Every structure is written in C-alpha cells, then in structure tokens.
C-alpha cells in the first residue's frame, strides 16, 4: 500500500534492484556477464566496483528521513 504512494514523490532510479518487485539479482548478473564477455572479446580492461550501503538507514536519523519526506510533499498521513 505504501510503495505506490511513495513512488511519485520519491521515485527510484530505474537501475535500483533492492526493495522492488523485480528479478534484480538475476538481471544484474546477466548484465555483468554480457559486459565481461564483450570486454574480453575486444581485449579491453574491465573494472567492477561494488558498493554495499549496508545498514544505511541506521546511519541516518529518523528526523532527517521525516524531514526529507515532508520536503518531497508526501502526505502527513503516509509519513
């Protein structure tokens, strides 16, 4: 119920794979495999960086999150 109400004021990046109803891991692994194979065929360097923002919500105060949601114009009832 909450997700569709958050989608308009707080859109996610189309590349996001966490917390959405999609086969994110499989899709991302397949994309990585395609990129690696193409790079190998062209004898080019390939570098990958993985950023894990583990427990990101533990590092941001609830007050800051609430303020951000209010700034986005989210209905007080939803907040």
DSSP file (Angstrom, degrees, kcal/mol; ACC not computed):
  #  RESIDUE AA STRUCTURE BP1 BP2  ACC     N-H-->O    O-->H-N    N-H-->O    O-->H-N    TCO  KAPPA ALPHA  PHI   PSI    X-CA   Y-CA   Z-CA
    1    1 A X     >        0   0    0      0, 0.0     4,-0.8     0, 0.0     3,-0.0   0.000 360.0 360.0 360.0 -42.8    0.0    0.0    0.0
    2    2 A X  H  >  +     0   0    0      1,-0.2     4,-1.7     2,-0.2     3,-0.3   0.881 360.0  66.1 -74.3 -38.3    2.8    2.4    0.9
    3    3 A X  H >> S+     0   0    0      1,-0.2     4,-1.6     2,-0.2     3,-0.5   0.910 101.4  46.5 -54.9 -50.5    5.1    1.7   -2.0
    4    4 A X  H 3> S+     0   0    0      1,-0.2     4,-0.7     2,-0.2    -1,-0.2   0.860 112.0  53.0 -61.9 -31.3    2.8    3.1   -4.7
    5    5 A X  H 3X S+     0   0    0     -4,-0.8     4,-0.6    -3,-0.3    -1,-0.2   0.784 112.0  44.8 -73.4 -25.9    2.1    6.2   -2.6
    6    6 A X  H <X S+     0   0    0     -4,-1.7     4,-2.4    -3,-0.5    -1,-0.2   0.714  96.3  78.7 -85.1 -22.5    5.9    6.8   -2.2
    7    7 A X  H  < S+     0   0    0     -4,-1.6    -2,-0.2    -5,-0.2    -1,-0.1   0.855  94.0  44.5 -59.7 -40.8    6.7    6.2   -5.9
    8    8 A X  H >< S+     0   0    0     -4,-0.7     3,-0.5     1,-0.2    -1,-0.2   0.970 121.6  33.7 -73.7 -52.7    5.5    9.5   -7.3
    9    9 A X  H 3< S+     0   0    0     -4,-0.6     2,-0.2     1,-0.3    -2,-0.2   0.789 132.2  32.9 -73.9 -23.6    7.1   11.9   -4.7
   10   10 A X  T 3< S-     0   0    0     -4,-2.4    -1,-0.3    -5,-0.1    -2,-0.1  -0.577  82.3-173.2-130.1  69.5   10.1    9.7   -4.1
   11   11 A X    <   -     0   0    0     -3,-0.5     2,-0.2    -2,-0.2    -3,-0.1  -0.281  15.8-134.1 -66.5 149.8   11.0    8.0   -7.4
   12   12 A X        -     0   0    0     -5,-0.1     2,-0.2     1,-0.1    -1,-0.1  -0.653  27.6 -95.4 -98.8 159.4   13.7    5.3   -7.5
   13   13 A X    >   -     0   0    0     -2,-0.2     3,-2.2     1,-0.1    -1,-0.1  -0.518  31.3-124.9 -69.0 138.2   16.4    5.0  -10.1
   14   14 A X  T 3  S+     0   0    0      1,-0.3    -1,-0.1    -2,-0.2    -2,-0.0   0.720 111.0  57.9 -58.8 -19.6   15.5    2.6  -12.9
   15   15 A X  T 3  S+     0   0    0      2,-0.0    -1,-0.3     0, 0.0     2,-0.1   0.544  79.2 115.1 -87.3  -6.6   18.7    0.7  -12.1
   16   16 A X    <   +     0   0    0     -3,-2.2    -4,-0.1     1,-0.1     3,-0.0  -0.384  35.7 174.5 -64.6 139.2   17.7    0.1   -8.5
   17   17 A X    >   +     0   0    0     -2,-0.1     3,-0.6     6,-0.0     7,-0.3   0.505  47.8  91.9-122.9 -12.4   17.2   -3.6   -7.7
   18   18 A X  T 3  S+     0   0    0      1,-0.2     3,-0.1     6,-0.1    -2,-0.0  -0.641  93.6   7.0 -86.8 144.6   16.7   -3.6   -4.0
   19   19 A X  T 3  S+     0   0    0     -2,-0.3     2,-0.3     1,-0.2    -1,-0.2   0.742 103.1 108.8  62.8  28.1   13.2   -3.4   -2.4
   20   20 A X  S <  S-     0   0    0     -3,-0.6     2,-1.8     2,-0.2     4,-0.2  -0.925  79.6-107.9-129.9 159.3   11.3   -3.7   -5.8
   21   21 A X  S    S+     0   0    0     -2,-0.3     2,-0.3    -3,-0.1    -3,-0.1  -0.538  80.5 101.2 -85.0  74.3    9.3   -6.4   -7.3
   22   22 A X  S    S-     0   0    0     -2,-1.8     2,-2.2    -5,-0.2     3,-0.3  -0.978  85.5-102.6-151.1 159.6   11.7   -7.5  -10.0
   23   23 A X     >  +     0   0    0     -2,-0.3     4,-2.3     1,-0.2     5,-0.2  -0.444  57.9 159.6 -81.0  66.1   14.3  -10.2  -10.7
   24   24 A X  H  >  +     0   0    0     -2,-2.2     4,-2.7    -7,-0.3     5,-0.2   0.899  62.6  46.5 -62.1 -49.9   17.1   -7.8   -9.7
   25   25 A X  H  > S+     0   0    0     -3,-0.3     4,-2.7     1,-0.2     5,-0.2   0.940 115.2  46.2 -62.1 -47.7   19.9  -10.2   -8.9
   26   26 A X  H  > S+     0   0    0      1,-0.2     4,-2.3     2,-0.2    -1,-0.2   0.924 114.4  48.1 -61.4 -44.8   19.4  -12.3  -12.0
   27   27 A X  H  X S+     0   0    0     -4,-2.3     4,-2.3     1,-0.2    -1,-0.2   0.923 113.8  46.4 -62.9 -45.0   19.1   -9.3  -14.3
   28   28 A X  H  X S+     0   0    0     -4,-2.7     4,-2.4     2,-0.2    -1,-0.2   0.882 112.0  50.4 -66.7 -38.2   22.2   -7.6  -12.8
   29   29 A X  H  X S+     0   0    0     -4,-2.7     4,-2.4    -5,-0.2    -1,-0.2   0.900 110.9  49.3 -65.7 -40.0   24.3  -10.8  -13.0
   30   30 A X  H  X S+     0   0    0     -4,-2.3     4,-2.4    -5,-0.2    -2,-0.2   0.914 111.3  49.4 -65.1 -42.6   23.3  -11.4  -16.6
   31   31 A X  H  X S+     0   0    0     -4,-2.3     4,-2.5     2,-0.2    -2,-0.2   0.920 111.3  49.3 -61.1 -44.7   24.2   -7.8  -17.5
   32   32 A X  H  X S+     0   0    0     -4,-2.4     4,-2.6     1,-0.2    -2,-0.2   0.908 110.4  51.1 -61.2 -42.4   27.6   -8.2  -15.7
   33   33 A X  H  X S+     0   0    0     -4,-2.4     4,-2.5     2,-0.2    -2,-0.2   0.915 110.4  48.7 -62.0 -43.7   28.2  -11.4  -17.7
   34   34 A X  H  X S+     0   0    0     -4,-2.4     4,-2.5     2,-0.2     5,-0.2   0.925 112.4  48.4 -62.4 -45.5   27.4   -9.7  -21.0
   35   35 A X  H  X S+     0   0    0     -4,-2.5     4,-2.3     1,-0.2    -2,-0.2   0.916 112.4  48.5 -61.9 -43.3   29.7   -6.8  -20.2
   36   36 A X  H  X S+     0   0    0     -4,-2.6     4,-2.3     2,-0.2    -2,-0.2   0.918 112.4  48.4 -64.0 -43.7   32.5   -9.1  -19.2
   37   37 A X  H  X S+     0   0    0     -4,-2.5     4,-2.3     2,-0.2    -2,-0.2   0.917 112.6  47.7 -63.9 -44.0   32.2  -11.2  -22.3
   38   38 A X  H  X S+     0   0    0     -4,-2.5     4,-1.6     1,-0.2    -1,-0.2   0.899 112.9  48.9 -64.0 -40.2   32.1   -8.2  -24.6
   39   39 A X  H  <>S+     0   0    0     -4,-2.3     5,-2.3    -5,-0.2     4,-0.3   0.899 110.8  50.3 -65.5 -40.9   35.1   -6.7  -22.9
   40   40 A X  H ><5S+     0   0    0     -4,-2.3     3,-1.2     1,-0.2    -2,-0.2   0.909 108.5  52.2 -64.6 -42.5   37.0   -9.9  -23.1
   41   41 A X  H 3<5S+     0   0    0     -4,-2.3    -1,-0.2     1,-0.3    -2,-0.2   0.848 112.7  45.2 -62.1 -34.5   36.3  -10.3  -26.9
   42   42 A X  T 3<5S-     0   0    0     -4,-1.6    -1,-0.3    -5,-0.2    -2,-0.2   0.378 110.0-124.1 -91.7   3.9   37.6   -6.8  -27.5
   43   43 A X  T < 5 +     0   0    0     -3,-1.2     2,-0.3    -4,-0.3    -3,-0.2   0.911  62.2 142.9  53.7  48.3   40.7   -7.4  -25.3
   44   44 A X      < -     0   0    0     -5,-2.3    -1,-0.2    -6,-0.1     2,-0.1  -0.775  56.1 -97.8-114.8 160.5   39.9   -4.4  -23.1
   45   45 A X        -     0   0    0     -2,-0.3     2,-0.4     2,-0.0    -1,-0.0  -0.448  35.7-165.2 -72.8 150.2   40.2   -3.7  -19.4
   46   46 A X        -     0   0    0     -2,-0.1     2,-0.4     2,-0.0   -10,-0.0  -0.979   6.1-176.0-141.3 126.0   37.2   -4.2  -17.3
   47   47 A X        -     0   0    0     -2,-0.4     2,-0.4     2,-0.0    -2,-0.0  -0.954   5.0-164.4-124.8 143.3   36.8   -3.0  -13.7
   48   48 A X        -     0   0    0     -2,-0.4     2,-0.5     2,-0.0    -2,-0.0  -0.981   1.7-166.5-128.3 137.2   33.9   -3.5  -11.4
   49   49 A X        -     0   0    0     -2,-0.4     2,-0.5     2,-0.0    -2,-0.0  -0.991   4.1-162.6-123.5 128.0   33.1   -1.7   -8.2
   50   50 A X        -     0   0    0     -2,-0.5     2,-0.6     2,-0.0    -2,-0.0  -0.944   3.7-165.5-109.2 126.1   30.6   -3.0   -5.7
   51   51 A X        -     0   0    0     -2,-0.5     2,-0.7     2,-0.0    -2,-0.0  -0.951   0.6-167.2-113.7 118.8   29.2   -0.5   -3.2
   52   52 A X        -     0   0    0     -2,-0.6     2,-1.1     2,-0.1    -2,-0.0  -0.905   7.1-171.1-108.0 110.0   27.4   -2.0   -0.2
   53   53 A X    >   -     0   0    0     -2,-0.7     3,-1.3     2,-0.0     2,-0.1  -0.474  22.0-176.7 -96.9  62.5   25.5    0.6    1.7
   54   54 A X  T 3   +     0   0    0     -2,-1.1    -2,-0.1     1,-0.3     4,-0.0  -0.340  65.6   1.7 -64.1 137.7   24.7   -1.9    4.5
   55   55 A X  T >> S+     0   0    0      1,-0.1     3,-1.2     3,-0.1     4,-0.6   0.837  79.6 158.6  54.9  37.4   22.5   -0.6    7.3
   56   56 A X  G X4  +     0   0    0     -3,-1.3     3,-1.1     1,-0.3     4,-0.5   0.865  70.0  55.4 -59.3 -36.9   22.2    2.8    5.5
   57   57 A X  G 34 S+     0   0    0      1,-0.3    -1,-0.3     2,-0.2     3,-0.3   0.688  98.9  62.2 -73.7 -15.2   19.1    3.6    7.4
   58   58 A X  G <4 S+     0   0    0     -3,-1.2    -1,-0.3     1,-0.2    -2,-0.2   0.691 102.5  51.3 -77.5 -18.4   20.9    3.0   10.7
   59   59 A X  S << S+     0   0    0     -3,-1.1     2,-0.5    -4,-0.6    -1,-0.2   0.533 100.1  71.1 -96.7  -6.9   23.2    5.9    9.9
   60   60 A X  S    S-     0   0    0     -4,-0.5     2,-0.0    -3,-0.3     5,-0.0  -0.927  86.6-119.3-111.6 131.6   20.5    8.5    9.1
   61   61 A X     >  -     0   0    0     -2,-0.5     4,-1.9     1,-0.1     3,-0.2  -0.341  16.0-125.8 -68.0 148.9   18.4    9.9   11.8
   62   62 A X  H  > S+     0   0    0      1,-0.2     4,-2.8     2,-0.2     5,-0.2   0.869 112.1  59.3 -60.2 -36.1   14.7    9.3   11.7
   63   63 A X  H  > S+     0   0    0      1,-0.2     4,-2.3     2,-0.2    -1,-0.2   0.902 104.8  48.7 -59.7 -41.8   14.2   13.0   12.0
   64   64 A X  H  > S+     0   0    0     -3,-0.2     4,-2.2     2,-0.2    -1,-0.2   0.904 111.4  49.4 -66.3 -42.1   16.2   13.6    8.8
   65   65 A X  H  X S+     0   0    0     -4,-1.9     4,-2.2     2,-0.2    -2,-0.2   0.933 112.1  48.2 -61.9 -46.7   14.2   11.0    6.9
   66   66 A X  H  X S+     0   0    0     -4,-2.8     4,-2.1     1,-0.2    -2,-0.2   0.896 110.5  51.5 -61.8 -41.5   10.9   12.5    8.1
   67   67 A X  H  X S+     0   0    0     -4,-2.3     4,-2.3    -5,-0.2    -1,-0.2   0.910 109.9  50.0 -62.0 -42.6   12.1   16.0    7.1
   68   68 A X  H  X S+     0   0    0     -4,-2.2     4,-1.5     2,-0.2    -2,-0.2   0.892 109.7  50.2 -62.9 -41.3   13.1   14.7    3.6
   69   69 A X  H  <>S+     0   0    0     -4,-2.2     5,-2.1     1,-0.2     4,-0.2   0.887 110.7  49.7 -65.6 -38.3    9.7   13.1    3.1
   70   70 A X  H ><5S+     0   0    0     -4,-2.1     3,-1.6     1,-0.2    -2,-0.2   0.907 108.2  53.3 -65.4 -41.5    7.9   16.3    4.1
   71   71 A X  H 3<5S+     0   0    0     -4,-2.3    -1,-0.2     1,-0.3    -2,-0.2   0.815 103.5  57.4 -63.3 -30.3   10.1   18.3    1.7
   72   72 A X  T 3<5S-     0   0    0     -4,-1.5    -1,-0.3    -5,-0.2    -2,-0.2   0.535 119.6-113.3 -76.9  -5.6    9.0   15.9   -1.1
   73   73 A X  T < 5 +     0   0    0     -3,-1.6    -3,-0.2    -4,-0.2     2,-0.2   0.716  55.0 167.7  82.8  21.9    5.4   16.8   -0.3
   74   74 A X      < -     0   0    0     -5,-2.1    -1,-0.2     1,-0.1   -68,-0.1  -0.471  45.5 -97.6 -71.3 139.4    4.4   13.4    1.0
   75   75 A X    >>  -     0   0    0     -2,-0.2     4,-2.2     1,-0.1     3,-0.7  -0.278  24.8-128.9 -57.8 135.5    1.0   13.4    2.8
   76   76 A X  T 34 S+     0   0    0      1,-0.3    -1,-0.1     2,-0.2    -2,-0.1   0.839 108.6  60.0 -55.9 -34.7    1.4   13.6    6.6
   77   77 A X  T 34 S+     0   0    0      1,-0.2    -1,-0.3     2,-0.2    -2,-0.1   0.886 107.2  45.0 -62.7 -39.0   -0.9   10.6    6.9
   78   78 A X  T <4        0   0    0     -3,-0.7    -2,-0.2     1,-0.2    -1,-0.2   0.900 360.0 360.0 -71.3 -41.5    1.6    8.5    4.9
   79   79 A X     <        0   0    0     -4,-2.2    -1,-0.2    -5,-0.1    -2,-0.2   0.516 360.0 360.0 -61.5 360.0    4.6    9.8    6.8
